[in-house]
Amino acid sequence: MLASSSPDEPLAQLLARLDSDGYLIFPALLNAGRVAAIHQALAPWLVGVHLGRNDFEGYRSERVYALLAKSPVFAELATEPLVLSLCEAVLGPHFLLSACLAINLHPGETAQALHYDDSFVALPRPRPSYALSTFWAIDAYTADNGATEIIPGSHRWAEERPHANSAAPGQSPVSAPGAFALPETHPDLQPALMPAGSLMVCLGTLWHRGGGNRSTAPRLAITPQYCAGWARQMENMTLAVPPDVAATLPPRAQELLGYSIWPPFMGHVDGLHPKRLLPQNEPVVPHPKEHSS
């Protein structure tokens, strides 16, 4: 059984556990009203037409990307203060929102390939994590409905990999870095069982996968993922979220999308702060260390 944490614990204590185990679980962090609002916001998009295109995405999974362009409720989720505090401690200041998507696993979905989320940073392991992933359980994560499965402590691994068996009939190997052919197993692989509204935070170097859904109902999760401010985002957020929509979001959400500067001037637009491009936005007074030459 994976350990749970409380959001009331001191940040230093949470960070020590994250460094030791590679993950944190906060049960029932969202109240029923916020969970219902997320279900409602996603309803127009979960109509069975955004199914995965390969084994990794899941042929029986719906994936909805660019969530901050869909509803402001997702900006609230992406800027959850507890998550931002953890991100700043792990990734440093000026970190970005790398991806923000919904994953709805339908009955019959198979287990995903084991992988780690910052494999796009092509640096040898072991190394620091340059990304942090969050998994919001909008539906309860159960033993049967495809709960995310993790290998605690695997963020400390070097180049070793989970044991990979032969691929099942009809399943092809996954060629992406940090991912392997199905099915795989490992003695320490454990499901993250959580009630609806719970949050799991994982370091980008932690090996994990989406489980198989053997139940009779879908399992919905939202996964905002963050990266160091100098790293390229997985979703091109300034294109995925139109400027007129971004202009309506809270300033912290705008910064996470990429309307921000990695000091001294990474991310500028024609020598200016990118926030100046947002419609009807007040002029930005640059931080003394956030200007271009």
N, C-alpha and C positions, 0 to 999 in steps of 0.2 A: 504494500500500500504506500503510495507516494505521500510525502509529508505536506501538510498545509501550513500556511503562514497567515498572520493577521496584518491588515494595513496599519494597525496602531503600533506595531513594533517599530523600534528606532530604525532609521534608514541604514545605519552602520551594521546593524544586526541582519537586516534583510540582504544587504550587499555581501556580507560574509557567507551567508547561506547560498546565495546565487553563485558566488565564486567557488564554493565547495561542491555544490550539487549540479549547477548548470541550469536550474529552474526554480521558480517559485509558484505556488498555487494559492490563490485567495478565493475561498468559497463564497458564493452568493454576494458578490460585491455590488452588482446592479439590483435595484429593487424591481418588483414586478411591473411597475409602470414603464420604466426604461426598457425592459425586455420587450414589452408589448409594443412600444413605440418603434423599436428596431424591426420587429416582425412586420408592422404596418408599413414602414418605409420601404422594406424589401419586397413586399407582396407584388407590386407591378413588374418586378424583374424576375421573380422566381416562377416562371410560367413554362419551364421545361425546354427552353430554346437556347440556353447558354451552357450546354453540356460540354464536358471536357473533350479535348481533341486527341488525347493519348492516355496511356496507362497512368502516367504521373498526374495529370489533371483529373483523371477519373471519368470513364465513359458514362458513369451513372451519377456524376456529381455536377451540380450547377455552380459555376463560378461567376461572380459579378464583380468586376473591377471598377476602379475609379469611383469609389463610394462617396468621396467628398463632393463629387459632382451630382450625386443622386439626392442627398438630403442632409440638412445641417445636423441631424442626430449623429451622423458618423464623424463629423468634426468634433463633437462633444466627446465621443469615444476615443478618438485619436489624441485628444489633448487631456486625457484623464491625468490629474496632477500626480498621482502615485506613479504612473507609468513614466511621465516626463522626468520625475526625480530620479528614477532608476536609470533611464536613458542617459541623462546628463552625467551621472556618476560612471557609467560604463563606457559611453561613447564620447564624452567630452561635450563642451558647449557647441552650439550651432549645428547639432545633429539634424537630420532630415527624415521625413516620412518616405520610406523607400517603396512601400506597397500598402494598399488598404483594400481588402477584398472580402467578399462573403463566399463561404464554401458550404454548400448544401448537399450532404451525402444522402442519396436515395437508397432504399433497400436493394440489396444485391451488389452494392459497390464493393470492390475488392480492396485489400490493403495496399497502400501506396509504397513506393520504394523508399527505403531508408535514405536520409539525406541530412545535410545541415544547411542552414539558410544563408550563411555568408560565404558559400563556396564560390561566389562570383569574385571574391577577393583572392586572387591567385598567388597567395603567399604560403610558404610551407607551414605545416602544423608541427608541434603545438605552437600556438600564438594567441595573442589577445583576440577577443571577439570584436569585429567591426560592424556588427549588426545586433539588434535585439528584436525578437519576435514576440508578439502577444497573441493569445488565443482566447477570445471571449466566447464562452459557451452560451449561446442564445437559446439552444435547447440543451437539456441535461446531457452530459457525456456519460454513457453507460458502457457496461462490458460488451453489449451486443450491437450498439448503433454506430460504431466507428470512432470512438474516442481516440484522440491523438495519443500515440504511444511514444514514449521517450526512453532513452538509455541514460539514467542518471550518471553523472561523472564523465560522460563521453566527450564533453567539451575539452577535456584535458588530454585526449588522445593525440598521438602524433599522426603518422600516416596509416596506422592500422585501420581496418574497416570491419564492419559487422560481417559475420559469416553469411555468404550468399549461396543458396541452393540453386538447383536448375530452375529455369523459368517454367512456369506452368504452361500448358498448351494454349496457344493464342496470345501469349504475353511475350513481348519483346524486351530486351534489355534497355535500360534508360541510359542515354549517352551523356547526359549533363554531368559536369564535374560534381563530385560529392553525392552521387546517386547511383543505385545499383539495381540489377535485374531482380524482379520478383520471383518467388517469395524469399524473404530473408528471415533470419531468426537470430536471437542473441539471448543468453540466459538472463540478462538484466533488463530486457525490454519490458516496460510496464505501461498499462493504460492510465491516462489521467482521468479518473472518475470524478465528475464534478456536477453539482446541481446547476440548473439554469441560472444565468447571471454571474457565473464564476469567471475568474481570470487566471490564465497560466502565462507566465513570463519565462522565456527561454533565451539563453545566450545564442548568438548566431552560429556558434561552433558546436552546439549540442546536436547529436544524432537523434532523429525522430521520424515519425511518419503518421499519416492519417490511417486509422484502422479500417477494417472492413465492416460494412453495415449488414449485420445478420438479422436486424429487427424488421418490423413491419411499418416503420415510420421514418421520415427523413431526420437528419441531424444537422442543425444549422450552427455555424460559427462565423464570427467576424475576426479577421486577423490583420490588424495594423502591424506593419513591420518597419523598423527604423534603422538608419545607417549613419555612420560617421559623416560629418559635414563635407568631407573631401571626396567621399565615395559616390559613384554614379548610382542613382535610384533605379530600382527595378522597373517601376512605372514612371514614365516621363510625366511627372505631375503637372507641370506648367502647361502641357498640352492636354492631358487627360481631364483636367478641371479647367473649363474655359475661364478667361480673365474676369468676365462679368459675374460669374458664379463665385470665383475666388474673392472678389471684392466684397462680397456679402458675408464672408466668413470672419471669425474672430482673428485678430492680429497674430496670435500664436499659431493658429492653423495655417495662415498665409505663410508664415516663416517656415513651417514644416514642409509645405509644398515646394518651396524653393525660392520664395520671395524674401531672400535673406542673403547674407554675405558670410563666407568663410574667410576670416581675416587673413591678410589685409584686404584682398579684393577679389577672391574667387567667387564667381557667380554674378559679376557686374554685367550690365547691359549698356554697351556703348559708353562705358566709363561711369555709369550711374547706378544707383541702388535699384534693384529690380522692382521694388514696390512702387516706384514711380510710374510703372507701366499699367498699374491697376486702374480701371475706370473710376473717376471721381474720387481718387485717393488724395488725401492731403500730402503735401511735400514731406519727404522723410528727412529728418536731420540725422546724418550718419553718425554712428559711434566714432570716437576719435581713431579707433583702430580698424574701422570698417569703411574704408574709402579706397578708391583706386587712384593711381598716380596719373 
